[in-house]
Amino acid sequence: MGLFFQGDELLILFVILVLILGPSKIPQLARGLGQAVREFKKASQGLYDELESSTTTRPAMIKEERARGELKEVSKSSESTSIDPELVKKLAEKLGISTDGKTQEELTKEVVAKAKEKGLI
């Protein structure tokens, strides 16, 4: 059972439309439908172009920033300290990792390892 009309169904639908709207309204309806389709295509093409340009220019911008020395590499130690300790504990508990007597860095490493093991990252 398809969503689109075929042959006889389309003809019956057209006859019903003519009876309901009258022959003078059909061209206006078709014109409005055509404009709506054109606007949709234009908007979707603009969105596609924007997405394409952002995915191609972002890596180039990163390379330029690195070359100029403006983009600093994040070290692993600073990366683990910027994460909320309570969030790491909650994640560890949800992943079934014991949190007793472990440092923030140890918990973070175990959470990441367990998440990779489960295919989450």
WODAFEN-V195890 format. One record per run of one state. SS is the DSSP state (h for helix, s for strand, l for the rest). FROM is the first residue (numbers start at 1). TO is the last residue. If there is no record, write none. Layout:
SS:FROM:TO
SS:FROM:TO
This chain:
l:1:6
h:7:21
l:22:22
h:23:68
l:69:75
h:76:81
l:82:84
h:85:94
l:95:103
h:104:117
l:118:121
